[in-house]
Amino acid sequence: MRDKFYELSIKSSNFYDEILELLFSFGITCVEEKDGEILVRDEEDLSHIGWGVCEYITKLSSHFGVLNDLKTQILQKDNKDWINEYKSGVKPVALGKFYIRPSWEAQDDSLENIVIDPALAFGSGHHESTSSCLLFLQKYAKSGDLALDVGCGSGILSIALAKLGCIVQACDTDELATQSSQQNALLNKVQLDKIWTGSISNLEQKYDIVVANIIADVIFMLKKDLKNILKNGAYLLLSGILQKYEERILADFADLELVEKKQVNDWVSFVFKK
C-alpha cells in the first residue's frame, strides 16, 4: 500500500447522472456519492479521469445548450487504508439462487456463491444494472445455451452464465476487463469457452443468449451487430441504461419482441427475443 492516494471530486447538478454513467463506462465502480458530490479514489493519478469528464461535459453542454456547472478537484491525501475502509462497507448480496460476495466474506452454503472483489472492473452485483441482469439470466438462460457477455467487465455475468450451465464466450474493449474476467472465472472455478479483447463487429457466431450490460451510447452503436449475432428465438438482455434512453432503446430494437423490462431507480434493463 502506498503512502498517498488520489481523490477526484466531481460536482455538477446539470450532468450528475451523465457523469456517473461515464465513470461506469470507464470501468470505475469504486465511487462514493455524498451530498451531490462524486468521489473517485485510487493510488494511481486520476488526472486522465478528470480530463475525460471535463471534455465529455464540455461537449454535452455545448450540444444541448445547458449550462456547464462542472467542478472538479484532485487532491493527494495520506493513505489511511481507504481500501479496507471501503471493504468494510461492501456486503454480500443475494440475488435469486446466487450469493454475490467479496472474498473476505464467508460463503453461504444454501446458495450458489459468486466471489467478486469490487475493484475497477464494472460489476460487483451491487449496481442496479448488474443485479437486474443476474435475475434475468436465471430466468432466461438454459443449460447448454451458447451465451455471449458483451462488455464483460469483472466477468460476473459470464460466471453466472457458466454456473447456469451455459457455454460462455465474453469480450470487452478493455484489456484489463478481460484479464479480470479470466481471473475471476478461475477464482470461481468455472471455464469460459472463449474470451477476447475487442468488440462484436463482423462476428459470425450466433448465440442463444446475449447480454450487454454497457452504457446506452455503446448499445446504440452496436445495435446492428447485437441483432446479427442472435439465433432465431434467442434472447438479448440489455442493461446499464438510464431511464431517459428508454424510448430510444424501444424504438431501435422494435424489430425484436420485448419480453420483459425492469427499472430500479434510474436504471432500466430489457429482455428482447428474436
N, C-alpha and C positions, 0 to 999 in steps of 0.2 A: 504494500500500500504506500502511495506517495505521500509526501508531507503536505502537499497542496492539492486542491481541486478547483475546477472552474464551475461557476454558476452563471447561467444565462437567464436574465429576467426579461420577460416579454409582456408588454401591456398593450391592449387595443380593444376598445369597446366595439368598434365597427367591424372588425375582422377576427374576432376571437375564435369562432368555430373553424374558419378557414385556416387559421394558424395551427390549431390542434390537428386538423386533417393533414396539413403539410408535414408536421412533425411525425405523424404516424407513417406518412409516405416515405420519410427519411429512414424509417425503421426504429424510431425512438418511442419507447413506451414508458421509460422511467421519467415521467413528468409529474410535477406537483402543481395542482391548481389551488390558488389561495387568494381569496378576495379579489377576483378579477385579474390576477397575475398568474402567468405560466412560468414555471421554473424548470430548467433543464440543468442537470449536473453531470459532470464527467471529469475524470482525471486527465483527459486529453483536452487541448484547447478547443473551445466551441465557437471560435470566430467564424468558421465556414458555415456553421448552422445559422448564426446571427445574420451573416451576409445573405444567405439564401432566403431567410424570412423577409429581410428588408427588400430584396429585389422582387420577391413574389408580391408582397403587399403594395409596393410602389406601382407595379403593373396592374394589379387588381383595382387599386384606387383610381388610376388613370382610365382604365377601361370602363368602369361603372360610374365614374364621376362622383365617387364617395370620398369624403374627407379622410386622408391618411393620418390617423391618430396613433400610429405605431410608435412605441418607445421601447428600446432595448438597451440592456446594460450587461456587460460581462465583468464579473468580479472573480478574483482569485482568493480563495479562503483556506484557512488551516483545515487540514483533513481530520475531522473528528469522527472518522469511521462512519461517514454518512451512508455507506453501502449497507453496513449492518443495521443502522437505524432504519433504512428503507426495508430491509428484510423483515424487521420486526412488524412492519405494517402490511406485509403480503401474506394473506391467509389462504388456505386451500379453499377450493370451490367445487361443489358437487353439481354436475350437470347431467341429468338423466342417469345413465349407468356409469358415467365417467367421474372420477375424482381427480381434479387437476390440483397438483400440489408442488411446491418447491422442494428441492432435495433435502432441506433441513427439517421438513415436517414429516411426522410419522405417516405410514401408509394406512389406508382404510381397506381392510380385507373383504369388506362386503361389496366393494365397487371395483371397477376396472381403473387402476391408477395410471395416470399420465404424469410423469415428472418433468416439469419445465421450470427452470430458474429464470425469473424475469430479468431481462437484460436489454441490450439494444435491439434484439430481433423482435419483430412485431408478433405478438400473440402469446399471451400467458393465460388466457381463459377468463380474465377479469374484464376485458374490454367488451362492450355490448355486442360489437360485430362478431368477435370470436366466439362468444358464448352462444349467440344465435346460430352460428354455423355448426357448432358442436351438437346442438339439439336437432338441427335439421338433418345432419349426417346420420344420426341414429334412426331417423325416420325413413330416409330415402336410399341410403347406401345398403347394398346387399352383398353378402359373402360371394366372392368370385367376380364382382364387378371390376372392370378396368377403370381406375379413377385417376384424375389429374388435379393436383393442387397448384393453381396458378398464383404466383407471388407467395411462396411457401413460408417466408419469414423464419420463425423459430421452428417450424415443422410440426406444430401442434395438430393441425388438421390432417396432415399426412399420417402422423402417428395414430390419430383416432381412426382414420380410414383403414389403416393396416390392422388395427385391433378389431375392427368390424369385419375383417376377412377379405378386404379388397386387395387387388393388385395395384400398387400405388406408384405413380410417377409424379414428379414435382419439379418446379422450376421457379427461378427468381432472377431478376436482373442484377441483384446484388450478390456478389460472391460470398460476402460474409454471411448472408442469409442461407445460402445453400450449404455452406460449411456448418452453420449452426444446426440446420435441419438434419444433416447427416450425423452430427454428434449426438443430437437429442434422440434420433432414431436408435442409435446404438445404446444410449442410456436406457431407453425404454424397451430394449430387446426386440425391436421389430426391424424388418428389412424393407427398404424401398427398392422397387424394381428398377427405377431409373431416376436420376436427378441431374439437372443441368443448369448452368448459369446462362440466362438468356430468356427470350420470350417464346411465343407460340406461333409466330408468323411462319407460314409455309410448312406447318406441321401436318403430316399426312395421316398420323394415327387418329382413330376415332375412339371415343370413350363412352362408358355407360353413365358416368357421373363426373362433372367438372365443378370445382369450387374455386371462386375468385374472391378472396377477402382482401380487396385492394380499393384504393380511393376511386371515386366516381369518374374523374377525368381519365384515368387509365382504362377503366371499363369501357368508356365511350370510344376510346382509341382502338380497343381490342374487340369491339362487338362483333365484327365480321368473323374474325378468327375464332372467337369463342363459340359462335354458332356452327362454324365449319367443322369443328372437331367433335361435335356431338353425334352419336349414333341416333338412329330413329328410335324414339321412346326414351332417350337419355334425359337425365336431369342436369340442369345448370343452376348452381347456387351462387348468388351474387350478394356480396356484403361489403362493409366498410363505407357505406353510402349515407351521407347526410340527408335528412328528410327533404330538404329543399330541392334535391335532384330526383325525387320520386317520380314525378310526372314524366320527366325526360327518359328515365330508365324504362318506364312502362311503354312509352312511345317507341323507343329504339329497339325494344325486344317484343313488340306487339305481334310479330310473326311466330312467336312461341306461346305456348299455353301457360298462363300464370296459375301456378298450383297453390302457392301459399306466400303470404307476406307477414313479416313480423317487425314491429317497431319497438325499440327500447330506448327511451329518452329521445335524443335527436337522431338516432341511427336506425336505418331501415335495411332489412335483409329480404331477399326474394328467392323463391324457388320457381324455376321455369321448366317446362317439359317440351321436348321437340316432337 
